[in-house]
Amino acid sequence: MESPSSVILETNKRYFVEDKFLIVNCFYDQKRIRPFLKDWIGLYPCDNVKLYEPLIFEYVMDHPRIDGSCFKIKFIPKLFAKSVHCSGKYQFVYVDSYSKIIATSDPIEFVHKNDCNCNNAHSQSNCMVHIKIG
């Protein structure tokens, strides 16, 4: 499903919960949009995007820009590992400074490298987490 979006979020289809970090490439059309200081990317369950309740989020401008039109957004899975379930589908959502959804990624999933404990009781937190890396 493609749309003529001014922002494209490039992700893997699958990530390991145990990875030290994951990267979302955020490409934007320089002729149509310019990222602002408070634009952010959040991680949400695909079936329940509550704009102000991401599992985690990062401000776009806090991350390195590559080739002028791409930001490399770094997320640390251990900070939201207890909020994801390996049978669920998730997506990254780009939200601008005015709280408007600009772009969404394709669905992604999280899996475990070893034994899966996702069948145990699963707690969901409504707290947003933001950290500055670097």
Solvent accessible surface area in square Angstrom, and as a share of the most:
residue,aa,sasa,rsa
1,M,236,1.05
2,E,174,0.78
3,S,81,0.52
4,P,117,0.73
5,S,35,0.23
6,S,18,0.12
7,V,2,0.01
8,I,107,0.54
9,L,12,0.06
10,E,84,0.38
11,T,32,0.19
12,N,91,0.47
13,K,156,0.66
14,R,141,0.51
15,Y,11,0.04
16,F,83,0.35
17,V,14,0.08
18,E,82,0.37
19,D,40,0.21
20,K,172,0.73
21,F,98,0.41
22,L,6,0.03
23,I,57,0.29
24,V,0,0.00
25,N,24,0.12
26,C,1,0.00
27,F,75,0.31
28,Y,18,0.07
29,D,52,0.27
30,Q,109,0.48
31,K,195,0.82
32,R,144,0.52
33,I,34,0.17
34,R,161,0.59
35,P,9,0.06
36,F,93,0.39
37,L,125,0.62
38,K,110,0.47
39,D,1,0.01
40,W,26,0.09
41,I,0,0.00
42,G,0,0.00
43,L,0,0.00
44,Y,1,0.00
45,P,21,0.13
46,C,43,0.26
47,D,137,0.71
48,N,72,0.37
49,V,54,0.31
50,K,105,0.45
51,L,38,0.19
52,Y,130,0.49
53,E,67,0.30
54,P,2,0.01
55,L,10,0.05
56,I,1,0.00
57,F,22,0.09
58,E,1,0.00
59,Y,49,0.19
60,V,0,0.00
61,M,69,0.31
62,D,44,0.23
63,H,14,0.06
64,P,83,0.52
65,R,115,0.42
66,I,68,0.35
67,D,133,0.69
68,G,32,0.31
69,S,30,0.20
70,C,7,0.04
71,F,5,0.02
72,K,67,0.28
73,I,0,0.00
74,K,60,0.26
75,F,0,0.00
76,I,37,0.19
77,P,1,0.00
78,K,157,0.67
79,L,67,0.33
80,F,4,0.02
81,A,28,0.22
82,K,173,0.74
83,S,15,0.10
84,V,5,0.03
85,H,44,0.20
86,C,36,0.22
87,S,94,0.60
88,G,21,0.20
89,K,108,0.46
90,Y,11,0.04
91,Q,26,0.12
92,F,0,0.00
93,V,0,0.00
94,Y,3,0.01
95,V,0,0.00
96,D,19,0.10
97,S,46,0.29
98,Y,178,0.68
99,S,46,0.30
100,K,127,0.54
101,I,80,0.40
102,I,38,0.19
103,A,10,0.08
104,T,69,0.40
105,S,8,0.05
106,D,91,0.47
107,P,78,0.49
108,I,1,0.01
109,E,31,0.14
110,F,1,0.00
111,V,33,0.19
112,H,45,0.20
113,K,107,0.46
114,N,128,0.65
115,D,122,0.63
116,C,59,0.35
117,N,103,0.53
118,C,14,0.09
119,N,142,0.73
120,N,98,0.50
121,A,112,0.87
122,H,79,0.35
123,S,84,0.54
124,Q,97,0.43
125,S,58,0.37
126,N,111,0.57
127,C,94,0.56
128,M,88,0.39
129,V,46,0.26
130,H,64,0.29
131,I,52,0.26
132,K,140,0.59
133,I,45,0.23
134,G,111,1.07
